[in-house]
Amino acid sequence: MQLYDLLKKVLFLFSPETAHNIAEFVFKFFSNYCQFIPSFLVTKYFVTDKSIEQQLLGTTFLNPVGIAAGFDKNATMIKMLTSLGFGYVEYGTMTPIAQPGNPKPRMFRYKDEQSIQNAMGFNNDGRNKIAKRVKKLYPFTTPLGANIGKNKNTSSDDALNDYKILLNTFKDLSDYMVINISSPNTPGLRDLQNEKFIKELFLLAKNITDKPILLKIAPDLEIKDAINLCSVALDNGADGIIATNTTIDYTLLPNSKDFGGISGKALKEKSYNLFKELGKEFYGKTILISVGGIDSAEEAYKRIKAGASLVQVYSSFIFQGPKMIKDINNGLVKLLKQDGFSHISEAIGNDYR
Ligand SMILES: Cc1cc2nc3c(=O)[nH]c(=O)nc-3n(C[C@H](O)[C@H](O)[C@H](O)COP(=O)(O)O)c2cc1C
């Protein structure tokens, strides 16, 4: 039995959000007061190999598996997440002003379906507090992404200004930034997934910083709309696309709530299908990151062959723990070898060659 299986038995006695808060507390404690623990864990879980190391987005990724946004909303767990094997951490989503998020309960675990449903609503400490925290460790040993979103009380008309504030705050505290207009839990946010806003946003962003800026999109967009919006973003300076956020297709998860976004196994196929279409269109033209239901080396490899330079996980990490990250990375090294590739770059987008 793995240590995480035991730990999970205890954590799963609590509500998902309480379990998350306990994990965050323990992670912070270890990073601050028991430095030998992260140092030990890194030797146990962190995998790197020349075949999966990449120079991308102006930095070095020692392995291609990142923790998706939303797990470390306040940038308090960066060190521990890296020790547990993640090749990069995308912290956030941060908003300009701290906000409590939606009323609880707002996170639900579906153990048999290996899925999660959340309606968190960008609960976070706000840009100033988070920036202060990240300043203490940036630049970090592995790449850091900053995922940014607007405050709930900011009207759509003023949304651009929220992103402007956040880009200015985090441009020197991250290796790449992510524009999040795809969360289903902030009223009106997904409506910003329109040509006019995306164009204005990236024109503004490119005036603020040279750091890579990526757009994260929803899996619920029609394929032609997703391709169109990504094209607009790329034409106006976006450096990559992250697909996908959680889904509001509640038919995918029996007994799900009728609010919030679904992630994990129930999202896998939908997320892959959209990613594959984006891969066909944009592979070779920009950096693509796949996220949504990835839970094994085989699934990560499938996304890589469909055009992903990097992958991210969230839900499967809850159900399987850090050994899965190690297994994905070791598995990728093996799968590349099996297919006769000496480096991951030869496998990326192989479906289209
Ligand atoms: C509890 C929870 C909170 C999340 N919060 C955010 C967030 O703040 N910003 C964001 O861009 N994505 C957020 N996500 C979406 C994830 O980053 C990811 O896109 C999605 O969960 C699909 O990946 P998965 O199937 O591996 O979980 C959240 C997901 C979960 C489960």
The ligand as an SDF file (V2000), in Angstrom:
LIG
                    3D

 31 33  0  0  0  0  0  0  0  0999 V2000
  -11.3650   22.7500   -7.1180 C   0  0  0  0  0  0  0  0  0  0  0  0
  -10.9000   23.2950   -8.4330 C   0  0  0  0  0  0  0  0  0  0  0  0
  -10.5750   24.6350   -8.5350 C   0  0  0  0  0  0  0  0  0  0  0  0
  -10.1500   25.1580   -9.7660 C   0  0  0  0  0  0  0  0  0  0  0  0
   -9.8060   26.4710   -9.8430 N   0  0  0  0  0  0  0  0  0  0  0  0
   -9.3240   26.9640  -11.0050 C   0  0  0  0  0  0  0  0  0  0  0  0
   -8.8660   28.2960  -11.0850 C   0  0  0  0  0  0  0  0  0  0  0  0
   -8.8650   29.0440  -10.1170 O   0  0  0  0  0  0  0  0  0  0  0  0
   -8.4050   28.7400  -12.2880 N   0  0  0  0  0  0  0  0  0  0  0  0
   -8.3590   27.9310  -13.4040 C   0  0  0  0  0  0  0  0  0  0  0  0
   -7.9080   28.3890  -14.4580 O   0  0  0  0  0  0  0  0  0  0  0  0
   -8.7640   26.6560  -13.3370 N   0  0  0  0  0  0  0  0  0  0  0  0
   -9.2400   26.1540  -12.1790 C   0  0  0  0  0  0  0  0  0  0  0  0
   -9.6280   24.8490  -12.1190 N   0  0  0  0  0  0  0  0  0  0  0  0
   -9.6060   24.0290  -13.3540 C   0  0  0  0  0  0  0  0  0  0  0  0
   -8.3080   23.2290  -13.4810 C   0  0  0  0  0  0  0  0  0  0  0  0
   -7.1920   24.0790  -13.5870 O   0  0  0  0  0  0  0  0  0  0  0  0
   -8.3690   22.3040  -14.7160 C   0  0  0  0  0  0  0  0  0  0  0  0
   -8.4420   23.1020  -15.8720 O   0  0  0  0  0  0  0  0  0  0  0  0
   -9.5640   21.3660  -14.6740 C   0  0  0  0  0  0  0  0  0  0  0  0
   -9.7900   20.8880  -13.3690 O   0  0  0  0  0  0  0  0  0  0  0  0
   -9.3640   20.1600  -15.5930 C   0  0  0  0  0  0  0  0  0  0  0  0
   -8.2690   19.3820  -15.1910 O   0  0  0  0  0  0  0  0  0  0  0  0
   -8.4300   18.0050  -14.3480 P   0  0  0  0  0  0  0  0  0  0  0  0
   -9.4570   17.1770  -15.0670 O   0  0  0  0  0  0  0  0  0  0  0  0
   -7.0530   17.4010  -14.3370 O   0  0  0  0  0  0  0  0  0  0  0  0
   -8.8880   18.3960  -12.9960 O   0  0  0  0  0  0  0  0  0  0  0  0
  -10.0650   24.3090  -10.9010 C   0  0  0  0  0  0  0  0  0  0  0  0
  -10.3880   22.9510  -10.7810 C   0  0  0  0  0  0  0  0  0  0  0  0
  -10.7980   22.4340   -9.5760 C   0  0  0  0  0  0  0  0  0  0  0  0
  -11.1330   20.9630   -9.4720 C   0  0  0  0  0  0  0  0  0  0  0  0
  1  2  1  0
  2  3  1  0
  2 30  2  0
  3  4  2  0
  4  5  1  0
  4 28  1  0
  5  6  2  0
  6  7  1  0
  6 13  1  0
  7  8  2  0
  7  9  1  0
  9 10  1  0
 10 11  2  0
 10 12  1  0
 12 13  2  0
 13 14  1  0
 14 15  1  0
 14 28  1  0
 15 16  1  0
 16 17  1  0
 16 18  1  0
 18 19  1  0
 18 20  1  0
 20 21  1  0
 20 22  1  0
 22 23  1  0
 23 24  1  0
 24 25  2  0
 24 26  1  0
 24 27  1  0
 28 29  2  0
 29 30  1  0
 30 31  1  0
M  END
$$$$
